[in-house]
Amino acid sequence: MIANASTIGALLDRYLLQVIPEKGINTQRQNKVAIKPVRAVFCDMPLLDLKPRHVYQYVEKRGGRPGAHREVEILSHAFTKAVEWGYIDRHPFKGEIRLAGEKPRTRYIEDWEIVECLSIVPRRKLGSVLAIQAYIRLKLLTGTRLGDMLRITMSGLKEDGIHITPGKTEHTTGKRIIISWSDDVRAAVEMAKAARPMKFSSFLFCNRMGEGYFDEETGRAGGWESMWRGFFERVMTETKVTEKFTEHDLRAKCASDAMTLEHAQALLTHADSKITKRVYRRKPEIVKPLS
């Protein structure tokens, strides 16, 4: 541990050692990539010398591209930790930087498109298409993240619901969620169980070896992603769907179709409703005219 960080480089080194390892695997990988260019530019600058203008200049030199915004987010969080660790008394640019943000994705999946996806006729009796279709059903009901969906175990299917420890909180608060049973949730889970190519697997979604698709070391699900691509090739050639959508767009549809923002926030397990509203609530709002 660095006892006293006087430069931004030293601060980022401690952040890299102590903060990033507490995040999810995918976030760790993204943060490690983002931190390199920030450190290269600000390495020797004393903590107290950083001003908002330096941040604007950094983004401008990086061409204002989206990656630069994530790099600034890392730098900002590192300075938040610097205050916590007692290196400085106040954050030098929090609340003072206004960057033109990336436009959030707006793709909203219509109900008829889901019907089309579920109409694909499986070529095998188990796995593949049937597993993807069960996944889509459960995803639309719960909004659960990809990694958390693929980590659902049979032992997590309890009397009061589906027990999940989100990867986002597993190494921090350890907070768990319980998805309560409903007729639709039970039906989706039963469909997923029936589609498993290995009936004695400990995972709800598994490959032919009975193994889960999610790799805990890399944070990736290569086998599942490959299967999803194959499924969507059939969707685009065999159905009336003309615009591709991603697995992540299913999560946004769940949030968009929720009756209230509060319900959407709870489903997506977001700590702040702002991200739910800005990124995931994609359905056009109906505004009633004055009578």
LUMNUTOR-205134 format. One line per 2 residues: number of its first residue (from 1); their letters; for each residue x negated, y negated, z of C-alpha. Coordinates in pm, 1 decimal. Last residue first. Example, Ala and Ser with C-alpha at 12.3 -4.5 7.8 and 13.67 -1.06 7.14 Angstrom:
2 = sa = -1367.0 106.0 714.0 ~ -1230.0 450.0 780.0
***
This chain:
291 = sl = 5831.0 -1923.6 -2214.1 ~ 5457.5 -1971.7 -2196.7
289 = pk = 5273.2 -1708.4 -2394.9 ~ 5174.9 -1374.3 -2241.5
287 = vi = 4809.1 -1284.6 -2272.6 ~ 4720.9 -923.4 -2346.6
285 = ep = 4355.0 -852.0 -2281.2 ~ 4168.2 -675.6 -2557.8
283 = kr = 4016.2 -345.3 -2438.3 ~ 3644.5 -367.4 -2377.8
281 = ry = 3617.6 -358.8 -1998.7 ~ 3275.8 -191.6 -1982.7
279 = vr = 3008.8 -456.3 -2035.3 ~ 3129.1 -786.0 -1890.1
277 = kt = 3402.8 -661.4 -1656.1 ~ 3216.0 -367.1 -1508.0
275 = ik = 2892.5 -568.3 -1487.0 ~ 3073.6 -840.9 -1293.5
273 = sd = 3247.2 -590.1 -1064.3 ~ 2930.2 -549.8 -858.9
271 = ah = 2835.2 -229.7 -675.7 ~ 2946.7 -22.0 -972.7
269 = tl = 3072.5 328.9 -902.8 ~ 3219.6 362.8 -1255.7
267 = la = 3553.2 481.5 -1119.6 ~ 3548.8 224.4 -839.1
265 = qa = 3475.0 -62.3 -1078.6 ~ 3751.6 52.6 -1313.1
263 = he = 3998.4 63.8 -1023.3 ~ 3899.5 -287.2 -916.9
261 = lt = 3927.1 -415.0 -1274.2 ~ 4285.6 -289.4 -1281.8
259 = ma = 4499.8 -42.5 -1477.5 ~ 4205.0 162.4 -1600.7
257 = ds = 4204.3 191.7 -1980.4 ~ 3897.4 -27.6 -2026.7
255 = ac = 3698.0 157.1 -1760.5 ~ 3772.0 496.3 -1914.3
253 = ka = 3700.9 354.6 -2258.8 ~ 3366.2 221.9 -2136.5
251 = rl = 3267.0 565.8 -2010.8 ~ 3364.0 711.8 -2348.4
249 = dh = 3144.6 447.0 -2514.3 ~ 2848.4 604.9 -2333.9
247 = et = 2891.1 923.4 -2535.8 ~ 2853.9 706.8 -2842.5
245 = fk = 3101.0 604.3 -3106.1 ~ 3086.0 646.6 -3481.3
243 = et = 3322.8 459.2 -3705.9 ~ 3529.7 640.4 -3968.8
241 = vk = 3740.1 881.6 -3760.1 ~ 3993.0 1048.9 -3994.0
239 = te = 3855.8 1394.9 -3919.6 ~ 3639.8 1663.9 -4080.9
237 = tm = 3328.6 1477.6 -4197.6 ~ 3278.3 1222.1 -3918.7
235 = vr = 3395.6 1456.4 -3643.6 ~ 3177.4 1738.3 -3778.7
233 = ef = 2867.5 1522.0 -3762.1 ~ 2986.7 1419.7 -3419.2
231 = fg = 2965.6 1771.9 -3286.6 ~ 2612.4 1814.9 -3418.4
229 = rw = 2506.0 1490.9 -3253.3 ~ 2667.3 1598.7 -2923.3
227 = ms = 2485.0 1934.2 -2937.4 ~ 2152.6 1755.1 -2983.9
225 = ew = 2229.9 1525.0 -2691.6 ~ 2320.2 1827.9 -2478.8
223 = gg = 1993.6 2002.8 -2554.9 ~ 1790.5 1687.4 -2497.2
221 = ar = 1939.9 1598.1 -2159.5 ~ 1685.4 1349.2 -2027.6
219 = gt = 1586.3 1233.6 -1680.4 ~ 1235.8 1365.1 -1744.3
217 = ee = 1180.5 1562.7 -1425.9 ~ 1545.8 1631.7 -1342.4
215 = df = 1616.1 1775.1 -1687.6 ~ 1994.4 1769.3 -1739.9
213 = yg = 2136.5 2049.3 -1954.8 ~ 2199.6 2290.4 -1669.4
211 = eg = 2079.4 2646.5 -1710.0 ~ 2308.1 2946.4 -1763.8
209 = mr = 2079.9 3083.8 -2034.6 ~ 2346.6 3016.3 -2297.7
207 = nc = 2359.0 2649.7 -2193.3 ~ 2549.4 2503.9 -1900.3
205 = fl = 2823.5 2256.8 -1813.1 ~ 2993.2 2341.8 -1483.0
203 = fs = 2658.0 2445.4 -1340.7 ~ 2583.6 2733.9 -1102.4
201 = sf = 2590.3 2973.6 -1394.7 ~ 2777.3 3301.7 -1347.8
199 = km = 3002.8 3261.2 -1652.4 ~ 2718.9 3199.9 -1897.8
197 = pr = 2856.6 3073.1 -2230.1 ~ 3070.0 2819.6 -2039.9
195 = aa = 3383.2 2720.3 -2232.8 ~ 3626.8 2863.4 -1974.4
193 = ka = 3467.2 2656.3 -1697.8 ~ 3493.0 2339.9 -1907.0
191 = me = 3859.8 2405.9 -1981.3 ~ 3924.7 2471.0 -1613.5
189 = va = 3755.2 2141.1 -1529.9 ~ 3970.8 1954.4 -1784.4
187 = ar = 4288.5 2117.0 -1651.8 ~ 4198.3 2036.3 -1292.4
185 = vd = 4133.7 1672.8 -1384.4 ~ 4466.7 1651.9 -1569.3
183 = ds = 4666.4 1803.8 -1282.8 ~ 4496.0 1572.4 -1036.4
181 = ws = 4208.8 1646.4 -803.6 ~ 4024.4 1369.6 -627.8
179 = ii = 3681.2 1270.3 -750.8 ~ 3463.5 1262.8 -441.5
177 = ir = 3171.8 1022.4 -437.0 ~ 2842.6 1050.3 -255.1
175 = kg = 2611.7 780.4 -118.3 ~ 2249.4 889.3 -83.5
173 = tt = 2168.7 526.8 -0.5 ~ 1842.7 521.5 -197.1
171 = he = 1713.1 835.7 -367.2 ~ 2051.5 976.6 -470.4
169 = tk = 2207.2 635.3 -529.5 ~ 2172.1 596.0 -906.9
167 = gp = 2172.0 973.7 -957.3 ~ 2528.9 977.8 -831.4
165 = ti = 2594.6 1239.2 -559.7 ~ 2906.4 1417.4 -682.5
163 = hi = 3176.6 1617.8 -506.4 ~ 3470.3 1716.4 -727.1
161 = gd = 3794.0 1726.9 -528.2 ~ 3950.5 1798.4 -189.9
159 = ek = 3927.6 2177.1 -212.7 ~ 3575.5 2175.1 -347.6
157 = lg = 3417.8 2185.6 -690.3 ~ 3065.2 2086.9 -590.0
155 = sm = 2970.8 2453.1 -547.2 ~ 3036.5 2497.3 -918.8
153 = ti = 2782.4 2229.7 -989.4 ~ 2819.6 1891.4 -1156.8
151 = rl = 2474.0 1790.0 -1281.4 ~ 2586.9 1739.5 -1641.7
149 = md = 2850.3 1491.1 -1532.0 ~ 2602.8 1302.5 -1312.2
147 = gl = 2353.5 1268.8 -1596.0 ~ 2619.6 1147.4 -1839.4
145 = rt = 2774.3 894.9 -1601.5 ~ 3123.8 960.5 -1463.7
143 = gt = 3412.4 766.3 -1616.9 ~ 3654.6 997.1 -1432.3
141 = ll = 3950.2 1074.5 -1656.3 ~ 3786.0 991.2 -1988.8
139 = kl = 3477.5 1189.5 -1891.6 ~ 3682.8 1496.4 -1799.6
137 = ri = 3855.5 1512.2 -2137.3 ~ 3535.0 1434.6 -2329.1
135 = ya = 3346.0 1705.9 -2139.0 ~ 3614.3 1962.3 -2218.7
133 = qi = 3582.5 1869.6 -2586.5 ~ 3203.0 1893.3 -2570.4
131 = al = 3219.1 2235.3 -2405.4 ~ 3467.9 2365.4 -2662.5
129 = vs = 3254.0 2233.6 -2948.3 ~ 2930.1 2395.4 -2823.8
127 = gl = 3000.3 2658.8 -2560.6 ~ 3221.2 2966.5 -2607.0
125 = kr = 3450.2 3121.0 -2870.8 ~ 3243.0 2988.3 -3154.9
123 = rp = 3347.2 2804.5 -3469.8 ~ 3552.6 2557.3 -3267.5
121 = vi = 3837.7 2374.7 -3449.2 ~ 3803.0 1996.3 -3423.4
119 = sl = 4137.9 1856.6 -3303.0 ~ 3990.3 1718.9 -2980.5
117 = ce = 3787.6 1467.0 -3176.2 ~ 4096.3 1358.9 -3373.5
115 = vi = 4297.7 1311.9 -3054.6 ~ 4014.4 1098.7 -2917.4
113 = ew = 4027.4 885.1 -3230.2 ~ 4404.5 847.6 -3189.2
111 = de = 4350.6 703.3 -2841.9 ~ 4130.7 423.5 -2976.5
109 = iy = 3766.4 403.9 -2876.8 ~ 3656.6 47.4 -2801.6
107 = rt = 3323.5 -61.2 -2945.5 ~ 3235.2 -400.9 -2793.4
105 = rp = 2869.9 -356.8 -2697.8 ~ 2751.7 -639.5 -2477.3
103 = ke = 2593.2 -939.2 -2646.9 ~ 2242.0 -974.0 -2520.1
101 = ga = 2187.9 -1268.0 -2292.6 ~ 2084.7 -1621.1 -2380.2
99 = lr = 1863.6 -1690.1 -2081.7 ~ 1957.7 -1924.3 -1801.6
97 = ie = 1685.5 -1938.1 -1538.1 ~ 1731.6 -2136.0 -1216.9
95 = gk = 1932.6 -1885.2 -1012.1 ~ 1615.9 -1704.2 -904.7
93 = fp = 1311.8 -1897.7 -1028.0 ~ 1048.1 -1931.5 -754.9
91 = hr = 1204.9 -1694.1 -496.8 ~ 1145.5 -1838.7 -153.1
89 = di = 919.5 -1793.7 148.6 ~ 634.5 -1602.7 -14.1
87 = yg = 435.9 -1288.3 70.1 ~ 670.8 -1186.2 350.6
85 = we = 767.6 -843.1 220.9 ~ 1129.1 -948.9 167.2
83 = va = 1020.7 -1262.7 -18.7 ~ 787.4 -1055.5 -238.3
81 = kt = 1073.4 -806.9 -289.5 ~ 1281.2 -1081.7 -451.1
79 = fa = 970.8 -1170.7 -649.6 ~ 953.9 -815.0 -784.3
77 = hs = 1324.0 -835.2 -869.4 ~ 1260.0 -1144.3 -1081.0
75 = li = 965.2 -984.8 -1260.6 ~ 1172.7 -677.0 -1339.9
73 = ev = 1458.8 -892.2 -1468.7 ~ 1208.8 -1089.4 -1676.8
71 = er = 1099.7 -765.2 -1843.5 ~ 1462.1 -677.5 -1909.9
69 = ha = 1509.0 -1012.6 -2082.8 ~ 1193.3 -960.8 -2287.1
67 = gp = 1330.9 -631.8 -2417.4 ~ 1632.1 -814.5 -2559.3
65 = rg = 1415.4 -1022.9 -2798.3 ~ 1349.9 -1387.9 -2728.9
63 = gr = 1047.6 -1372.6 -2958.0 ~ 815.9 -1252.6 -2684.1
61 = ke = 649.8 -1593.2 -2695.4 ~ 986.4 -1756.2 -2621.8
59 = vy = 1055.8 -1518.7 -2332.9 ~ 718.6 -1599.5 -2174.3
57 = qy = 763.1 -1973.6 -2223.8 ~ 1100.7 -1958.9 -2047.3
55 = vh = 941.3 -1768.9 -1758.9 ~ 655.7 -2017.3 -1733.6
53 = rp = 903.1 -2305.8 -1729.0 ~ 1072.1 -2152.5 -1423.6
51 = kl = 749.7 -2194.2 -1223.9 ~ 488.7 -1943.4 -1105.5
49 = dl = 205.2 -2102.5 -908.8 ~ 300.8 -1968.8 -565.7
47 = lp = 238.9 -1608.5 -665.1 ~ -111.1 -1680.7 -795.2
45 = md = -150.6 -1602.1 -1168.3 ~ -403.6 -1326.6 -1238.4
43 = cf = -165.6 -1065.3 -1382.7 ~ 91.3 -1296.7 -1542.9
41 = va = 55.6 -1201.0 -1910.8 ~ -61.5 -838.3 -1887.0
39 = rv = 164.1 -776.4 -1587.3 ~ 473.7 -881.8 -1779.4
37 = pk = 368.4 -674.9 -2081.9 ~ 328.8 -360.7 -1865.1
35 = ia = 636.8 -398.0 -1640.5 ~ 889.8 -322.1 -1910.6
33 = vk = 753.0 24.2 -1994.6 ~ 735.6 124.0 -1629.9
31 = nq = 1085.8 -11.7 -1576.5 ~ 1230.6 196.0 -1861.1
29 = rq = 1073.7 517.2 -1730.1 ~ 1186.5 450.3 -1375.6
27 = tn = 1537.1 366.7 -1495.7 ~ 1558.7 702.4 -1671.8
25 = ig = 1441.3 888.0 -1361.8 ~ 1669.4 701.8 -1121.6
23 = ke = 1512.4 448.2 -887.3 ~ 1313.7 498.9 -567.1
21 = pi = 989.7 553.0 -760.3 ~ 1026.2 196.3 -899.5
19 = vq = 1012.2 26.7 -560.4 ~ 698.1 149.6 -386.8
17 = ll = 414.7 206.8 -631.5 ~ 526.9 -9.6 -923.0
15 = yr = 641.1 -287.8 -691.7 ~ 303.3 -270.8 -517.2
13 = dl = 125.9 -308.1 -850.6 ~ 368.1 -583.1 -953.6
11 = la = 271.1 -783.9 -645.7 ~ -101.1 -734.8 -715.2
9 = gi = -55.4 -858.0 -1071.7 ~ 152.7 -1153.2 -954.5
7 = ts = -135.4 -1266.0 -737.0 ~ -171.0 -1315.8 -361.1
5 = an = -54.6 -970.9 -255.9 ~ -141.7 -890.4 102.7
3 = ai = -147.6 -539.5 248.1 ~ -121.8 -351.0 -80.8
1 = m = 0.0 0.0 0.0
***
